Amino acid sequence: MGNLMEPDKTIKNQWVHVVIQNPGTPGEELMGYGTEQIPEPFIPAFTTREEAQACFLMMPKDIMNKKYEVHAILKEDLIEQARTNGFRVFLMDDKSSIKEELC
């Protein structure tokens, strides 16, 4: 039978949650923003939908003109999109503290 397969340590098929602005419209995009610590806009990502929803309450947003939804996305797709558009991605918790930089 051979050796047992080693667990896959890559990021393939891991899901994260992000906030989408104007979902389902031509203007749909990942929500990004800057903070005092990180002034250039970045994309916040979350391990769970609940963390994303809790942190969303603290995020700067334009609720008068934009619609927002939390969506799950493959981590590798998010990183690829962010790199293509020149954004960094940070995994954050429900209190908007950075846990790790994804790209």
N, CA, C and O atoms as a GROMACS GRO file, in nm:
protein
  412
    1MET      N    1   0.083  -0.120   0.000
    1MET     CA    2   0.000   0.000   0.000
    1MET      C    3   0.087   0.126   0.000
    1MET      O    4   0.044   0.230  -0.050
    2GLY      N    5   0.208   0.120   0.054
    2GLY     CA    6   0.294   0.238   0.055
    2GLY      C    7   0.275   0.321   0.181
    2GLY      O    8   0.206   0.281   0.274
    3ASN      N    9   0.340   0.435   0.181
    3ASN     CA   10   0.334   0.523   0.298
    3ASN      C   11   0.198   0.588   0.310
    3ASN      O   12   0.128   0.610   0.211
    4LEU      N   13   0.161   0.619   0.434
    4LEU     CA   14   0.040   0.700   0.454
    4LEU      C   15   0.068   0.839   0.401
    4LEU      O   16   0.180   0.890   0.412
    5MET      N   17  -0.034   0.900   0.344
    5MET     CA   18  -0.014   1.035   0.292
    5MET      C   19   0.005   1.134   0.406
    5MET      O   20  -0.065   1.130   0.508
    6GLU      N   21   0.099   1.222   0.386
    6GLU     CA   22   0.119   1.331   0.484
    6GLU      C   23   0.001   1.428   0.471
    6GLU      O   24  -0.049   1.449   0.360
    7PRO      N   25  -0.042   1.488   0.582
    7PRO     CA   26  -0.149   1.588   0.568
    7PRO      C   27  -0.102   1.705   0.481
    7PRO      O   28   0.015   1.743   0.485
    8ASP      N   29  -0.192   1.759   0.405
    8ASP     CA   30  -0.160   1.870   0.316
    8ASP      C   31  -0.145   1.997   0.400
    8ASP      O   32  -0.240   2.041   0.465
    9LYS      N   33  -0.026   2.055   0.398
    9LYS     CA   34  -0.001   2.175   0.479
    9LYS      C   35  -0.017   2.303   0.398
    9LYS      O   36   0.011   2.411   0.448
   10THR      N   37  -0.062   2.292   0.274
   10THR     CA   38  -0.082   2.412   0.192
   10THR      C   39  -0.216   2.476   0.231
   10THR      O   40  -0.290   2.423   0.314
   11ILE      N   41  -0.244   2.589   0.170
   11ILE     CA   42  -0.367   2.661   0.205
   11ILE      C   43  -0.484   2.620   0.117
   11ILE      O   44  -0.590   2.681   0.125
   12LYS      N   45  -0.466   2.520   0.033
   12LYS     CA   46  -0.573   2.483  -0.060
   12LYS      C   47  -0.701   2.446   0.014
   12LYS      O   48  -0.699   2.378   0.117
   13ASN      N   49  -0.812   2.492  -0.039
   13ASN     CA   50  -0.947   2.458   0.009
   13ASN      C   51  -0.976   2.502   0.152
   13ASN      O   52  -1.060   2.442   0.219
   14GLN      N   53  -0.907   2.605   0.200
   14GLN     CA   54  -0.943   2.664   0.328
   14GLN      C   55  -1.030   2.787   0.299
   14GLN      O   56  -0.997   2.869   0.213
   15TRP      N   57  -1.140   2.798   0.372
   15TRP     CA   58  -1.232   2.910   0.351
   15TRP      C   59  -1.210   3.018   0.455
   15TRP      O   60  -1.179   2.988   0.570
   16VAL      N   61  -1.225   3.142   0.414
   16VAL     CA   62  -1.226   3.256   0.506
   16VAL      C   63  -1.350   3.339   0.472
   16VAL      O   64  -1.414   3.317   0.369
   17HIS      N   65  -1.383   3.431   0.558
   17HIS     CA   66  -1.500   3.517   0.537
   17HIS      C   67  -1.453   3.661   0.516
   17HIS      O   68  -1.364   3.710   0.584
   18VAL      N   69  -1.515   3.725   0.418
   18VAL     CA   70  -1.483   3.864   0.386
   18VAL      C   71  -1.613   3.943   0.374
   18VAL      O   72  -1.721   3.885   0.361
   19VAL      N   73  -1.601   4.074   0.377
   19VAL     CA   74  -1.718   4.160   0.356
   19VAL      C   75  -1.715   4.207   0.212
   19VAL      O   76  -1.613   4.258   0.163
   20ILE      N   77  -1.827   4.190   0.143
   20ILE     CA   78  -1.841   4.231   0.003
   20ILE      C   79  -1.927   4.358  -0.001
   20ILE      O   80  -2.032   4.364   0.062
   21GLN      N   81  -1.879   4.458  -0.076
   21GLN     CA   82  -1.958   4.580  -0.099
   21GLN      C   83  -2.041   4.563  -0.224
   21GLN      O   84  -1.992   4.512  -0.325
   22ASN      N   85  -2.166   4.606  -0.218
   22ASN     CA   86  -2.256   4.603  -0.334
   22ASN      C   87  -2.263   4.466  -0.401
   22ASN      O   88  -2.241   4.455  -0.521
   23PRO      N   89  -2.293   4.360  -0.322
   23PRO     CA   90  -2.297   4.225  -0.380
   23PRO      C   91  -2.402   4.212  -0.489
   23PRO      O   92  -2.509   4.271  -0.481
   24GLY      N   93  -2.368   4.134  -0.592
   24GLY     CA   94  -2.462   4.108  -0.701
   24GLY      C   95  -2.480   4.223  -0.798
   24GLY      O   96  -2.572   4.220  -0.880
   25THR      N   97  -2.394   4.326  -0.789
   25THR     CA   98  -2.403   4.439  -0.882
   25THR      C   99  -2.272   4.447  -0.961
   25THR      O  100  -2.174   4.383  -0.925
   26PRO      N  101  -2.271   4.526  -1.070
   26PRO     CA  102  -2.145   4.542  -1.144
   26PRO      C  103  -2.035   4.606  -1.058
   26PRO      O  104  -1.917   4.590  -1.087
   27GLY      N  105  -2.074   4.679  -0.954
   27GLY     CA  106  -1.977   4.743  -0.866
   27GLY      C  107  -1.934   4.657  -0.748
   27GLY      O  108  -1.871   4.707  -0.655
   28GLU      N  109  -1.967   4.528  -0.752
   28GLU     CA  110  -1.933   4.438  -0.640
   28GLU      C  111  -1.781   4.435  -0.620
   28GLU      O  112  -1.705   4.422  -0.716
   29GLU      N  113  -1.739   4.448  -0.495
   29GLU     CA  114  -1.595   4.440  -0.464
   29GLU      C  115  -1.574   4.400  -0.320
   29GLU      O  116  -1.663   4.413  -0.236
   30LEU      N  117  -1.453   4.352  -0.294
   30LEU     CA  118  -1.415   4.320  -0.156
   30LEU      C  119  -1.400   4.451  -0.080
   30LEU      O  120  -1.346   4.548  -0.132
   31MET      N  121  -1.448   4.453   0.043
   31MET     CA  122  -1.435   4.573   0.125
   31MET      C  123  -1.294   4.581   0.181
   31MET      O  124  -1.243   4.484   0.238
   32GLY      N  125  -1.233   4.696   0.165
   32GLY     CA  126  -1.102   4.720   0.224
   32GLY      C  127  -1.102   4.856   0.291
   32GLY      O  128  -1.181   4.943   0.257
   33TYR      N  129  -1.014   4.873   0.386
   33TYR     CA  130  -1.002   5.004   0.452
   33TYR      C  131  -0.866   5.014   0.519
   33TYR      O  132  -0.794   4.914   0.531
   34GLY      N  133  -0.830   5.133   0.562
   34GLY     CA  134  -0.705   5.156   0.633
   34GLY      C  135  -0.732   5.188   0.779
   34GLY      O  136  -0.843   5.228   0.815
   35THR      N  137  -0.630   5.172   0.862
   35THR     CA  138  -0.641   5.206   1.004
   35THR      C  139  -0.523   5.296   1.041
   35THR      O  140  -0.438   5.325   0.957
   36GLU      N  141  -0.518   5.338   1.165
   36GLU     CA  142  -0.402   5.417   1.210
   36GLU      C  143  -0.274   5.336   1.200
   36GLU      O  144  -0.170   5.388   1.159
   37GLN      N  145  -0.282   5.206   1.237
   37GLN     CA  146  -0.163   5.120   1.232
   37GLN      C  147  -0.122   5.090   1.089
   37GLN      O  148  -0.004   5.086   1.056
   38ILE      N  149  -0.223   5.069   1.003
   38ILE     CA  150  -0.197   5.031   0.863
   38ILE      C  151  -0.274   5.129   0.775
   38ILE      O  152  -0.389   5.101   0.738
   39PRO      N  153  -0.212   5.244   0.741
   39PRO     CA  154  -0.286   5.348   0.669
   39PRO      C  155  -0.328   5.308   0.527
   39PRO      O  156  -0.433   5.352   0.480
   40GLU      N  157  -0.247   5.226   0.458
   40GLU     CA  158  -0.289   5.190   0.322
   40GLU      C  159  -0.401   5.086   0.329
   40GLU      O  160  -0.396   4.997   0.414
   41PRO      N  161  -0.502   5.097   0.242
   41PRO     CA  162  -0.616   5.005   0.250
   41PRO      C  163  -0.573   4.859   0.239
   41PRO      O  164  -0.486   4.822   0.160
   42PHE      N  165  -0.637   4.778   0.322
   42PHE     CA  166  -0.613   4.633   0.320
   42PHE      C  167  -0.749   4.564   0.326
   42PHE      O  168  -0.850   4.627   0.354
   43ILE      N  169  -0.749   4.434   0.300
   43ILE     CA  170  -0.873   4.356   0.302
   43ILE      C  171  -0.874   4.274   0.431
   43ILE      O  172  -0.784   4.192   0.453
   44PRO      N  173  -0.974   4.294   0.517
   44PRO     CA  174  -0.984   4.211   0.637
   44PRO      C  175  -1.051   4.077   0.603
   44PRO      O  176  -1.149   4.072   0.529
   45ALA      N  177  -0.997   3.969   0.658
   45ALA     CA  178  -1.055   3.836   0.640
   45ALA      C  179  -1.075   3.776   0.779
   45ALA      O  180  -1.007   3.814   0.875
   46PHE      N  181  -1.167   3.682   0.789
   46PHE     CA  182  -1.204   3.626   0.920
   46PHE      C  183  -1.220   3.475   0.909
   46PHE      O  184  -1.257   3.421   0.804
   47THR      N  185  -1.192   3.408   1.020
   47THR     CA  186  -1.204   3.262   1.022
   47THR      C  187  -1.350   3.220   1.019
   47THR      O  188  -1.384   3.119   0.957
   48THR      N  189  -1.437   3.295   1.087
   48THR     CA  190  -1.579   3.257   1.093
   48THR      C  191  -1.668   3.373   1.050
   48THR      O  192  -1.627   3.490   1.053
   49ARG      N  193  -1.789   3.340   1.009
   49ARG     CA  194  -1.889   3.440   0.972
   49ARG      C  195  -1.921   3.530   1.092
   49ARG      O  196  -1.939   3.650   1.077
   50GLU      N  197  -1.927   3.470   1.212
   50GLU     CA  198  -1.960   3.546   1.333
   50GLU      C  199  -1.855   3.652   1.362
   50GLU      O  200  -1.888   3.765   1.398
   51GLU      N  201  -1.726   3.615   1.345
   51GLU     CA  202  -1.618   3.714   1.366
   51GLU      C  203  -1.631   3.827   1.265
   51GLU      O  204  -1.616   3.944   1.300
   52ALA      N  205  -1.660   3.792   1.140
   52ALA     CA  206  -1.674   3.894   1.036
   52ALA      C  207  -1.788   3.990   1.069
   52ALA      O  208  -1.774   4.111   1.056
   53GLN      N  209  -1.902   3.934   1.113
   53GLN     CA  210  -2.018   4.019   1.143
   53GLN      C  211  -1.991   4.109   1.263
   53GLN      O  212  -2.032   4.225   1.264
   54ALA      N  213  -1.923   4.057   1.365
   54ALA     CA  214  -1.893   4.138   1.483
   54ALA      C  215  -1.796   4.250   1.449
   54ALA      O  216  -1.816   4.364   1.491
   55CYS      N  217  -1.693   4.220   1.373
   55CYS     CA  218  -1.594   4.321   1.336
   55CYS      C  219  -1.653   4.423   1.239
   55CYS      O  220  -1.617   4.540   1.242
   56PHE      N  221  -1.744   4.378   1.153
   56PHE     CA  222  -1.807   4.467   1.055
   56PHE      C  223  -1.872   4.587   1.124
   56PHE      O  224  -1.872   4.698   1.071
   57LEU      N  225  -1.927   4.565   1.243
   57LEU     CA  226  -1.992   4.674   1.317
   57LEU      C  227  -1.894   4.786   1.347
   57LEU      O  228  -1.934   4.902   1.360
   58MET      N  229  -1.764   4.754   1.358
   58MET     CA  230  -1.661   4.853   1.390
   58MET      C  231  -1.594   4.912   1.266
   58MET      O  232  -1.520   5.010   1.277
   59MET      N  233  -1.617   4.854   1.149
   59MET     CA  234  -1.548   4.898   1.028
   59MET      C  235  -1.605   5.030   0.977
   59MET      O  236  -1.725   5.055   0.989
   60PRO      N  237  -1.520   5.115   0.918
   60PRO     CA  238  -1.571   5.234   0.852
   60PRO      C  239  -1.649   5.192   0.728
   60PRO      O  240  -1.599   5.113   0.648
   61LYS      N  241  -1.769   5.243   0.710
   61LYS     CA  242  -1.851   5.203   0.596
   61LYS      C  243  -1.948   5.314   0.556
   61LYS      O  244  -1.969   5.410   0.630
   62ASP      N  245  -2.006   5.298   0.440
   62ASP     CA  246  -2.100   5.396   0.385
   62ASP      C  247  -2.236   5.327   0.369
   62ASP      O  248  -2.274   5.289   0.258
   63ILE      N  249  -2.308   5.311   0.481
   63ILE     CA  250  -2.434   5.235   0.476
   63ILE      C  251  -2.545   5.310   0.404
   63ILE      O  252  -2.648   5.250   0.370
   64MET      N  253  -2.527   5.439   0.380
   64MET     CA  254  -2.630   5.514   0.308
   64MET      C  255  -2.626   5.481   0.158
   64MET      O  256  -2.730   5.478   0.093
   65ASN      N  257  -2.506   5.458   0.105
   65ASN     CA  258  -2.491   5.442  -0.040
   65ASN      C  259  -2.448   5.302  -0.084
   65ASN      O  260  -2.449   5.272  -0.203
   66LYS      N  261  -2.409   5.218   0.010
   66LYS     CA  262  -2.359   5.086  -0.027
   66LYS      C  263  -2.426   4.978   0.055
   66LYS      O  264  -2.469   5.000   0.168
   67LYS      N  265  -2.432   4.860  -0.004
   67LYS     CA  266  -2.487   4.743   0.063
   67LYS      C  267  -2.370   4.651   0.095
   67LYS      O  268  -2.273   4.645   0.019
   68TYR      N  269  -2.378   4.579   0.206
   68TYR     CA  270  -2.267   4.493   0.248
   68TYR      C  271  -2.320   4.355   0.286
   68TYR      O  272  -2.428   4.342   0.342
   69GLU      N  273  -2.242   4.252   0.254
   69GLU     CA  274  -2.274   4.116   0.295
   69GLU      C  275  -2.145   4.044   0.328
   69GLU      O  276  -2.041   4.071   0.270
   70VAL      N  277  -2.153   3.951   0.424
   70VAL     CA  278  -2.039   3.864   0.455
   70VAL      C  279  -2.048   3.743   0.364
   70VAL      O  280  -2.152   3.678   0.356
   71HIS      N  281  -1.939   3.712   0.294
   71HIS     CA  282  -1.932   3.597   0.204
   71HIS      C  283  -1.813   3.511   0.241
   71HIS      O  284  -1.711   3.561   0.289
   72ALA      N  285  -1.825   3.381   0.218
   72ALA     CA  286  -1.712   3.290   0.232
   72ALA      C  287  -1.638   3.286   0.098
   72ALA      O  288  -1.701   3.291  -0.008
   73ILE      N  289  -1.506   3.278   0.103
   73ILE     CA  290  -1.423   3.273  -0.017
   73ILE      C  291  -1.306   3.180   0.012
   73ILE      O  292  -1.259   3.173   0.126
   74LEU      N  293  -1.259   3.111  -0.090
   74LEU     CA  294  -1.140   3.028  -0.070
   74LEU      C  295  -1.022   3.119  -0.041
   74LEU      O  296  -1.002   3.219  -0.109
   75LYS      N  297  -0.944   3.083   0.061
   75LYS     CA  298  -0.831   3.166   0.101
   75LYS      C  299  -0.737   3.191  -0.016
   75LYS      O  300  -0.689   3.303  -0.034
   76GLU      N  301  -0.710   3.087  -0.096
   76GLU     CA  302  -0.616   3.105  -0.208
   76GLU      C  303  -0.672   3.200  -0.313
   76GLU      O  304  -0.596   3.275  -0.374
   77ASP      N  305  -0.806   3.199  -0.336
   77ASP     CA  306  -0.866   3.292  -0.432
   77ASP      C  307  -0.858   3.436  -0.380
   77ASP      O  308  -0.830   3.528  -0.457
   78LEU      N  309  -0.882   3.453  -0.251
   78LEU     CA  310  -0.873   3.586  -0.190
   78LEU      C  311  -0.732   3.641  -0.204
   78LEU      O  312  -0.714   3.757  -0.243
   79ILE      N  313  -0.632   3.560  -0.173
   79ILE     CA  314  -0.492   3.604  -0.180
   79ILE      C  315  -0.456   3.640  -0.324
   79ILE      O  316  -0.388   3.740  -0.349
   80GLU      N  317  -0.502   3.559  -0.419
   80GLU     CA  318  -0.473   3.586  -0.560
   80GLU      C  319  -0.536   3.718  -0.604
   80GLU      O  320  -0.470   3.800  -0.668
   81GLN      N  321  -0.663   3.740  -0.568
   81GLN     CA  322  -0.731   3.866  -0.603
   81GLN      C  323  -0.662   3.985  -0.539
   81GLN      O  324  -0.644   4.088  -0.604
   82ALA      N  325  -0.625   3.972  -0.413
   82ALA     CA  326  -0.561   4.083  -0.341
   82ALA      C  327  -0.427   4.117  -0.405
   82ALA      O  328  -0.396   4.234  -0.424
   83ARG      N  329  -0.347   4.015  -0.436
   83ARG     CA  330  -0.215   4.041  -0.499
   83ARG      C  331  -0.232   4.107  -0.634
   83ARG      O  332  -0.158   4.199  -0.669
   84THR      N  333  -0.330   4.060  -0.712
   84THR     CA  334  -0.356   4.116  -0.845
   84THR      C  335  -0.389   4.264  -0.834
   84THR      O  336  -0.349   4.343  -0.920
   85ASN      N  337  -0.461   4.302  -0.730
   85ASN     CA  338  -0.505   4.442  -0.713
   85ASN      C  339  -0.418   4.523  -0.619
   85ASN      O  340  -0.450   4.638  -0.587
   86GLY      N  341  -0.307   4.465  -0.573
   86GLY     CA  342  -0.212   4.539  -0.491
   86GLY      C  343  -0.256   4.561  -0.347
   86GLY      O  344  -0.215   4.659  -0.285
   87PHE      N  345  -0.340   4.472  -0.294
   87PHE     CA  346  -0.385   4.486  -0.154
   87PHE      C  347  -0.318   4.381  -0.066
   87PHE      O  348  -0.284   4.271  -0.110
   88ARG      N  349  -0.300   4.416   0.059
   88ARG     CA  350  -0.260   4.319   0.160
   88ARG      C  351  -0.387   4.262   0.222
   88ARG      O  352  -0.492   4.326   0.219
   89VAL      N  353  -0.376   4.142   0.278
   89VAL     CA  354  -0.490   4.078   0.346
   89VAL      C  355  -0.445   4.041   0.487
   89VAL      O  356  -0.340   3.980   0.506
   90PHE      N  357  -0.527   4.077   0.585
   90PHE     CA  358  -0.499   4.042   0.723
   90PHE      C  359  -0.613   3.958   0.778
   90PHE      O  360  -0.730   3.992   0.761
   91LEU      N  361  -0.578   3.849   0.844
   91LEU     CA  362  -0.677   3.769   0.917
   91LEU      C  363  -0.700   3.841   1.049
   91LEU      O  364  -0.605   3.868   1.123
   92MET      N  365  -0.826   3.873   1.078
   92MET     CA  366  -0.858   3.952   1.196
   92MET      C  367  -0.956   3.877   1.286
   92MET      O  368  -1.018   3.780   1.244
   93ASP      N  369  -0.968   3.924   1.410
   93ASP     CA  370  -1.067   3.863   1.501
   93ASP      C  371  -1.189   3.954   1.511
   93ASP      O  372  -1.198   4.056   1.442
   94ASP      N  373  -1.282   3.916   1.597
   94ASP     CA  374  -1.409   3.989   1.607
   94ASP      C  375  -1.393   4.128   1.666
   94ASP      O  376  -1.486   4.209   1.658
   95LYS      N  377  -1.276   4.159   1.726
   95LYS     CA  378  -1.254   4.292   1.784
   95LYS      C  379  -1.163   4.376   1.694
   95LYS      O  380  -1.110   4.479   1.736
   96SER      N  381  -1.145   4.332   1.571
   96SER     CA  382  -1.063   4.396   1.469
   96SER      C  383  -0.914   4.398   1.503
   96SER      O  384  -0.841   4.486   1.458
   97SER      N  385  -0.869   4.302   1.583
   97SER     CA  386  -0.726   4.285   1.608
   97SER      C  387  -0.670   4.192   1.502
   97SER      O  388  -0.733   4.093   1.464
   98ILE      N  389  -0.550   4.224   1.454
   98ILE     CA  390  -0.488   4.142   1.349
   98ILE      C  391  -0.428   4.016   1.409
   98ILE      O  392  -0.350   4.022   1.504
   99LYS      N  393  -0.466   3.901   1.353
   99LYS     CA  394  -0.410   3.773   1.397
   99LYS      C  395  -0.289   3.736   1.312
   99LYS      O  396  -0.188   3.692   1.366
  100GLU      N  397  -0.299   3.753   1.180
  100GLU     CA  398  -0.184   3.724   1.093
  100GLU      C  399  -0.203   3.790   0.958
  100GLU      O  400  -0.315   3.818   0.916
  101GLU      N  401  -0.089   3.814   0.889
  101GLU     CA  402  -0.095   3.869   0.754
  101GLU      C  403  -0.097   3.752   0.656
  101GLU      O  404  -0.012   3.663   0.662
  102LEU      N  405  -0.195   3.751   0.567
  102LEU     CA  406  -0.206   3.643   0.469
  102LEU      C  407  -0.129   3.674   0.342
  102LEU      O  408  -0.077   3.583   0.277
  103CYS      N  409  -0.121   3.801   0.306
  103CYS     CA  410  -0.038   3.842   0.191
  103CYS      C  411  -0.020   3.992   0.194
  103CYS      O  412   0.046   4.048   0.106
   0.00000   0.00000   0.00000
